[in-house]
């Protein structure tokens, strides 16, 4: 495996922890620059998700952040609103550990995502060796393909609507019943709005829906994931995410905002 | 049995015999037959084939060293275990992180397996172990391979009694938290303690302590390097809180990790190590550490009593290393005859690891028994040449 780069070891490490049932905790990054990447690595976060769905980040900035994270050995996924194979390819080549796709409603979306992140024969991703994830081709094509086959990109499907076009089982497993993603992710904020809960304190429908996602994840053999504003037991309980193995807590902006507001209040 | 037939092979007569659990002592004889302690009582000398007068001596269970580096000739810090320990009164010792998963087989084949003294280890979380202190074993964080460490621990329960991570900045850099976290996870999986080397950690000690669990061990509790246990001369409240939770502290002198200027006020405030260790290595066994008995003498000079010291070099390390169940660390009738007889020796100038020195009486091993067999002792290595 002469071309197993830091990207592959990062994927392997994250998968190993998910497999052992250990919760991994990360946060969304929405600000440009590499400081937050370094702070996340230093503080012991397990991963980050560079957010290209809800942020002002452009692809070039995100690619730079992914490269930096890969160098630091910090697993960094990228969140996308839609499957654009060319863009996904560029982000993976820059060093993305995986892709988190928002608003997954149909099996076809997951199939398109899988095709975009995997090389043939599994997928349809176009190959080049002229990028850091392939070690710039130093180890040759076969070794890089072997490394990618052994540790493919992590896939996270955000489920954040009151209902989906296809049953949850069809979003999480392929035609052979094998898991088609690594994580079934309850997008709790969108979910709350989709359930019409934004203005009510009644959490019961949200907890019910997250419970459905958790059940489907368990049946499919994939990890339950989700977003919560914090990683405390109390918060996770409130969001029905106490069983989540993959937790995205807050974001760089939220954490910075909380700190700044505290600072202003302290004075 | 005729009246003159000796009942015991050997009697250590008239010494101050310590109860290693309580530290209390009384004058008594210790009789040995074969590899066992036959009796502990007054008036046994007449029944011994051989009698050693131990009047005025301390008769202890064979000493147990909880922190050393003995992977000689593979690691640059490896000292030879017999010369550095057994011949200086230590009958069981724990190598603290010199060995990693990738070098364990050699340690087993060439050091621990053939040794007569009982050797165990705390496996370095880096597969490389501590081969060469110039190059931190975790500078490449990918060398922390959980499966490899777990596999070695699972396959060698007789040897691996914990894990070790060195948390100095030159080993882990600033991103120490993920490495400590993974080390804690792996030791939890193996249900073994984690020993954490402090001294030149990237952040103050409380940041480390709050991550530790009961049974984990802070090594070098009296280090004079930043960040240690003191602030403004006082032991930190977080240190007491960690101890309260069951986190252990060991003294691990080492070449550069014990300062009299930390140990003295800490001892005055009643903060003693849970385990007294020397951190002997190839870099310090000819000074400033010399050996475990010299570390004991230093702490005695700084205010600890023999009653406080003895359990911390016998029963406490034996318990930490899981060697108590094999009879190490205690002196009881029917138990294995591992015995160390110490004598007060002349005053000597004793250096710490931070450029300070004190003048105090040393302790010297006079008799060492390993499973009833007399082991030769060697003179203190700090004596002037030709003495």
Interface residues (C-beta under 8 A of the other chain):
Chain A: X9 X16 X20 X22 X41 X42 X43 X44 X45 X46 X72 X73
Chain B: X141 X142 X146 X147 X174 X175 X177 X178 X180 X181 X185 X189
